[in-house]
Amino acid sequence: MPALPTATDTALFAALRTGESAALDELFRRHYVELCRVAIRLVTDGAAAEDIVQEMFTSLWTKRDKLPEETPAVSAYLRRSVRNRSLNFLRDRKRIPVDNGDIPENSTDTQYQPAAALEQEELQVRINRAIDRLPERCRLVFVMSKVEDMAHREIAEELGISVKTVENQMTRAYKFLREWLAPAILLIFAYFG
């Protein structure tokens, strides 16, 4: 294996699978700040975001023998792991009952308006289903752009494709999502309009 600071992420990931703790340390050093940014965008709590990233790295070490053999886009793999852990954190936090006291009389927050909250939840489910139906490459590019907030140039570098290909995949994703989501959006306008 090349010296750690010059090794590629893919080489470090392969070394991690064989039990080299120094490879994990180097991946942590390279990606910790970026992964914390991904988590904090989702959970909006700095301490929780740091915990999520640290737990993800701990899990990488404890489950190193189960890591995928071929991982050409290590950075994307790590971001997806942090994203999934962040979403699990939010889901689990929602399940914990919290007594916020009295409900304000004129609140516009959907948490106090069950019908609006239900509509918002249904729309989010439809959006997630639509994203899941995108072709694999198209979905990956879309998620990297919109969920992980990566620039087209960064996506192109990460996936080893041209910026033009990224733009084409985004155009394809938008077209598909518009077609898939149009009935839901029209229904919402009809209901609230």
N, C-alpha and C positions, 0 to 999 in steps of 0.2 A: 504494500500500500504506500502511495506517495506521502510525503510529509503532510501532516494534518492541515496546516494553513493553505497549502496549495492543492489539496485533494478536492475533487468535485463532490458535490452533495451526493451524487449517485454512489461514488466510491465510499463515502462515509457511511451511507445507509447500508451498503453491503458489509462493511466492517462492523457496523453495529449488530447486524444479524449474526455475525460470528462471535459476538461477545466482547468487542473492544470498547471499553468504557470511554476511552479518549475520543472515539468517534462521536459518541453521544455528547460529550462535553463540547466538541467543536460545532456540532449541529446546533446545540443550545446557544453557543456564543454567536453564531451567525444569524439565527432566526428568532431569538427570544423577543427582541424589541418589535419586530414586524408582527409576530404572532400575538403579542399583547395588544397591538393596535387593532388587529382583526377582532379579538375577543372584546375589547372595550367598546368597539362600534356596536356590538350586539348586546352586551350586558350593561353597558354604561356605568360600570362600577370598577374602578381601577384595581382594587384589592381582589375582587372576584375574578377579574380578567387575568391577573397574575397567577392566582391559584389554578385557574383552568389551564393555563399554558404549562405551569410546573407539573400539574397532574398528568397532562398529555405526555410530557417528556418522561415522567416516571413510568407511565404505562408503556411507552416505547421500549424502555429498558426491560421491564418485567415480561413483556410479551414479544421480545425481540425474535424469538424462534418462530413466531407466527406472522412476522412481517412479510409483505409480498416480495417475491423473488425479483421481479422486474418493476422498478420504480424510477422511470426516467425523469419524472417531474416531482422531485422530492419536496420542493417548496410548496407546490400545489397540494401534495399529499398532507403535509403538515398543516397548511391552512385549512384544508377540509376537515381534518381531525379536530382542530381548535374550533372551527365553526360548529361542527356537530356537538362537541362538548358544551359550547356556549348555548346552543339551542336546547340541549338537555337541561342545562342549568336553569334557563328561563322557564322551561316546562315544569320542572320540579318546584321551582319557586312559586309558580302560579297555584300549585296544589296546596300550599301551606295556607291555612285560613288566617287572615289578619283582620282584626277588628279596628276599622278606621273611624269608629264613632258614628255620629249621625251623618246621613246622606244630605248634602247641601240641596236646598230647594230648587235652585235654578241652575244646577250643574249641567254642563254640556259634555262632560266626560262620558265616553261610551261605557265605562265601568258602571255607571249609575243608570244607564238606559239599556235595558236588556235587549230590546228589539234592534237598536243600532249596533250593539256589540255582536249580536247574532249575525246581522248582515255583514259586518266587517269580518267576522270569523269565517263565514261562508265564502266571502270573496277571497280571503287569504287561502282557503282550502282550494278553491278553483285555480288561483294563480299557481300554487304549488303543484297541482296536478298538471297544469299546462306546461310548467317548466319541466316536470318529470317526463312529459311526452316528447320533448325535443330530442332530436337525434343526439347521440352521445357527445360527439365533438362540439356540436352547437350548444348543448346544455353546459358543457364544461366551460366554454368561452363565455357564455352568458353569466354563469355563476361567478366566474373569476372577475368579470367586469362589474356586475351590479351588486353582488353580495360581498365579494372580497375587495371591491373598490380598486381594482388594478387598472392601470392605463393599458391601452391597446398595445403599445410597444412592449410593456412588461409581459403581457400575455403571450405575445409573439415569441419573445425570448424564452419564456418558461416552457412553451410547448414546441419550440423549434419550428415555427411556421412564420409566414410573412405577416406584416401588419395588414396588408390588403386582405389576406385570408381571414384574419380576425374581424375586420370590418364586414366582410361578406357573411361570416357566421352570425354576427350581431344583427345584420339586416334580415337574414333568414329567421333568426329567433324572434325579432320584433314582428315580422309579418305573421309568423305562426301564432304568436301570443295575441296579436290583435284579432285574428280570425277566431281563435279559441275562446277569447274572453269577451268578445263583442256582445253575445247574448246576455251574459251576466251583467255587464255594464249598463246595457239598455234596460234590463229588469230593475236595476237599482234606480236609474233615472225615472222610470215609470212609477216606481213605488214612492220615491221621495219628491218627485217633480210635481 
